[in-house]
Amino acid sequence: MSAYFINHPKGKILVDTGWSEAIRSNPRGHLGLVANALFKGKLPPGQSVREHLKTVGLTDTDLDFVLLSHLHLDHVSGVEHVRHAKTILTSKPEWDAANKDLGYIRSMWRGLPIQTFELEVIPFGPYNKGIDLFKDGSFYLVHTPGHSKGQFTVMVQTSKGWVLLISDVGYSRRSWTQFVLPGAITNKEEAIQSLRWVQEFSLRDDCRRIIANHDPEVTPQILT
């Protein structure tokens, strides 16, 4: 499970939050009885988002945005550690689904100031929907549903091309090279469309890197 820190000229941004430190000491209390029986979170010392920020001299108050690609437990468990970020943001479709559908643990974000964005027309994505975060064409949140109803891909322009953080559109590089859908989906057709878009984008000359959240081949690294 990955989280990403982006030091953008227009703000310090965290994408997803990984596991809460509570997973070490009280997993049943944090996850609840059912989820604790199904999922076994592992968080080695020094690997929470709070601890990672501390190693680079930051706290959650330094973050301009925390972007929650979707609200499944392994992506938002640690959101409590960044509750003082200036803006915590997810998509309106994801927020609506998470607050009425099964498969979410709402206690993880209860009482936190999560904001939502409405989908707008953008030049990228399987449905050309999302938002241009800074209104300058450098940073898009791209609507890529299928794994969940409102999941988005983070799309960042760098000097060497686009970097896509595709969340759970696919679980690894094999997903788009061999067209393997994620194991959990809410809508198969949407999941196919989203993965097909990633696959097609991977062939573009201006695609620098695509990173999936659960890819075992991805190791901690710095891209400049």
C-alpha positions as CSV (number, residue, x, y, z in Angstrom):
1,M,0.0,0.0,0.0
2,S,1.5,3.3,-1.1
3,A,1.1,7.0,-0.3
4,Y,2.8,9.8,-2.2
5,F,4.2,13.2,-1.3
6,I,4.3,15.8,-4.1
7,N,6.2,19.0,-3.6
8,H,4.4,21.0,-6.3
9,P,5.2,24.7,-7.0
10,K,1.7,25.5,-5.9
11,G,1.5,23.4,-2.8
12,K,2.6,20.5,-0.7
13,I,0.4,17.5,-1.5
14,L,-0.1,14.1,0.0
15,V,-1.9,11.4,-2.0
16,D,-3.7,8.8,0.2
17,T,-2.6,8.1,3.7
18,G,-1.9,4.4,4.2
19,W,-2.4,2.7,7.5
20,S,-3.0,4.4,10.8
21,E,-0.5,3.7,13.6
22,A,-3.5,2.2,15.4
23,I,-3.1,-0.8,13.2
24,R,0.0,-1.7,15.3
25,S,-1.6,-1.6,18.7
26,N,-5.4,-1.9,18.3
27,P,-6.3,-3.3,14.9
28,R,-9.6,-4.7,16.0
29,G,-10.7,-1.4,17.5
30,H,-9.5,0.5,14.4
31,L,-10.9,-1.8,11.8
32,G,-13.9,-3.3,13.6
33,L,-14.7,-6.9,14.1
34,V,-15.6,-7.9,10.5
35,A,-12.8,-6.0,8.7
36,N,-10.2,-7.1,11.2
37,A,-11.1,-10.7,10.4
38,L,-10.7,-10.1,6.7
39,F,-7.7,-7.7,6.5
40,K,-4.3,-7.8,8.2
41,G,-2.7,-4.4,7.9
42,K,1.1,-4.2,8.4
43,L,2.8,-1.0,9.3
44,P,6.5,-1.3,10.2
45,P,8.1,1.3,12.5
46,G,8.7,4.6,10.8
47,Q,6.3,3.9,7.9
48,S,3.2,5.9,8.8
49,V,2.5,9.1,7.0
50,R,3.1,11.0,10.2
51,E,6.5,9.4,10.6
52,H,7.4,9.9,7.0
53,L,6.5,13.6,7.2
54,K,8.6,14.0,10.3
55,T,11.7,12.5,8.6
56,V,11.5,15.4,6.1
57,G,10.8,18.0,8.7
58,L,7.1,18.4,8.1
59,T,3.9,18.0,10.0
60,D,0.3,17.8,8.7
61,T,-0.1,21.5,9.2
62,D,2.4,22.0,6.3
63,L,0.2,20.1,3.8
64,D,-1.8,22.2,1.4
65,F,-3.8,19.2,0.1
66,V,-4.4,15.6,1.2
67,L,-6.0,13.9,-1.8
68,L,-8.0,10.7,-1.1
69,S,-8.2,8.8,-4.3
70,H,-11.0,6.8,-2.8
71,L,-12.2,5.9,0.7
72,H,-11.4,2.2,1.1
73,L,-9.8,1.5,4.4
74,D,-6.2,0.9,3.2
75,H,-6.2,4.3,1.6
76,V,-7.7,6.4,4.4
77,S,-6.8,4.5,7.6
78,G,-4.1,7.1,8.3
79,V,-6.1,10.2,7.5
80,E,-6.4,11.0,11.3
81,H,-2.6,11.7,11.2
82,V,-3.1,14.5,8.7
83,R,-6.3,16.0,10.0
84,H,-4.8,19.5,10.2
85,A,-3.9,19.7,6.5
86,K,-5.3,22.8,4.9
87,T,-7.6,20.8,2.6
88,I,-8.6,17.1,2.6
89,L,-10.3,16.3,-0.6
90,T,-12.1,13.5,-2.4
91,S,-14.6,13.3,-5.2
92,K,-18.3,13.9,-4.6
93,P,-19.3,10.5,-6.2
94,E,-16.9,8.7,-3.9
95,W,-18.1,10.6,-0.8
96,D,-21.7,9.8,-1.6
97,A,-20.9,6.1,-2.1
98,A,-18.8,5.9,1.0
99,N,-21.5,7.3,3.2
100,K,-24.2,4.9,2.0
101,D,-22.7,1.8,0.6
102,L,-21.1,-1.3,2.2
103,G,-17.4,-1.8,2.1
104,Y,-16.3,1.4,3.9
105,I,-15.4,2.1,7.5
106,R,-16.9,5.5,8.1
107,S,-15.4,5.9,11.6
108,M,-12.0,6.4,9.9
109,W,-13.0,9.9,8.8
110,R,-15.7,10.7,11.2
111,G,-15.3,14.3,12.4
112,L,-12.6,15.2,9.9
113,P,-13.1,18.2,7.6
114,I,-13.2,16.3,4.3
115,Q,-14.2,18.4,1.3
116,T,-15.4,17.1,-2.1
117,F,-15.2,18.3,-5.7
118,E,-17.7,18.0,-8.4
119,L,-16.7,16.4,-11.7
120,E,-15.9,18.8,-14.5
121,V,-15.0,18.4,-18.1
122,I,-11.2,17.8,-18.5
123,P,-9.1,16.8,-21.5
124,F,-8.0,13.4,-20.0
125,G,-9.5,10.2,-18.7
126,P,-11.9,7.5,-19.8
127,Y,-14.9,9.8,-19.4
128,N,-13.1,13.2,-19.7
129,K,-14.2,14.0,-16.1
130,G,-12.4,15.3,-13.1
131,I,-10.8,18.6,-12.1
132,D,-7.8,20.7,-13.0
133,L,-6.6,21.2,-9.5
134,F,-4.6,24.4,-10.0
135,K,-6.4,25.5,-13.2
136,D,-3.1,25.6,-15.1
137,G,-3.0,22.2,-16.8
138,S,-0.3,20.8,-14.6
139,F,-2.2,18.7,-12.1
140,Y,-5.4,16.7,-12.8
141,L,-7.6,14.5,-10.7
142,V,-9.0,12.2,-13.3
143,H,-12.3,10.3,-12.8
144,T,-11.3,6.6,-13.1
145,P,-14.2,4.6,-11.6
146,G,-14.8,0.9,-11.5
147,H,-12.9,-0.3,-8.5
148,S,-15.0,2.2,-6.6
149,K,-17.7,4.6,-7.7
150,G,-15.7,7.8,-7.4
151,Q,-12.0,6.7,-7.5
152,F,-9.7,9.2,-9.2
153,T,-6.2,9.0,-10.7
154,V,-3.7,11.8,-9.9
155,M,-2.0,13.1,-13.0
156,V,1.1,15.3,-12.5
157,Q,3.0,17.0,-15.2
158,T,6.8,17.0,-14.8
159,S,9.7,18.2,-16.9
160,K,10.1,14.7,-18.3
161,G,6.4,13.9,-18.9
162,W,3.3,12.9,-17.1
163,V,3.3,10.8,-14.0
164,L,0.1,8.9,-13.2
165,L,-0.8,7.6,-9.8
166,I,-3.6,5.3,-10.7
167,S,-4.6,4.2,-7.2
168,D,-6.5,0.8,-7.7
169,V,-7.4,1.1,-11.4
170,G,-5.0,-1.8,-11.5
171,Y,-2.9,-3.4,-8.8
172,S,0.5,-3.5,-10.6
173,R,2.2,-2.9,-13.9
174,R,0.9,-6.2,-15.1
175,S,-2.6,-4.8,-14.9
176,W,-2.2,-2.5,-17.9
177,T,0.4,-4.5,-19.8
178,Q,-1.7,-7.7,-19.7
179,F,-5.1,-6.1,-19.0
180,V,-5.8,-7.6,-15.6
181,L,-8.7,-5.9,-13.8
182,P,-8.5,-5.3,-10.0
183,G,-9.9,-8.1,-7.9
184,A,-12.6,-5.8,-6.3
185,I,-14.8,-3.8,-8.6
186,T,-18.2,-2.0,-8.3
187,N,-18.8,-1.7,-12.0
188,K,-17.1,-4.0,-14.5
189,E,-17.7,-1.8,-17.6
190,E,-16.3,1.3,-15.8
191,A,-13.3,-0.8,-14.6
192,I,-12.6,-1.8,-18.1
193,Q,-12.9,1.7,-19.5
194,S,-10.6,3.1,-16.8
195,L,-7.9,0.4,-17.2
196,R,-8.1,0.7,-21.0
197,W,-7.4,4.5,-20.7
198,V,-4.4,3.8,-18.5
199,Q,-3.2,1.2,-21.0
200,E,-3.5,3.6,-23.9
201,F,-1.9,6.4,-22.0
202,S,1.1,4.2,-21.1
203,L,2.0,4.1,-24.8
204,R,2.2,7.9,-25.2
205,D,5.6,9.5,-25.7
206,D,4.8,12.0,-22.9
207,C,4.0,9.3,-20.3
208,R,6.9,9.2,-17.9
209,R,5.7,6.8,-15.3
210,I,2.5,5.0,-14.1
211,I,2.4,3.8,-10.5
212,A,-0.2,1.5,-9.0
213,N,-0.8,1.5,-5.3
214,H,-0.3,-2.2,-4.6
215,D,2.5,-2.9,-7.0
216,P,5.2,-5.1,-5.1
217,E,7.8,-3.9,-7.6
218,V,7.4,-0.2,-6.5
219,T,9.9,0.8,-3.8
220,P,10.3,4.1,-2.0
221,Q,11.9,6.5,-4.3
222,I,12.1,10.2,-5.3
223,L,11.1,11.4,-8.7
224,T,12.3,14.9,-9.8
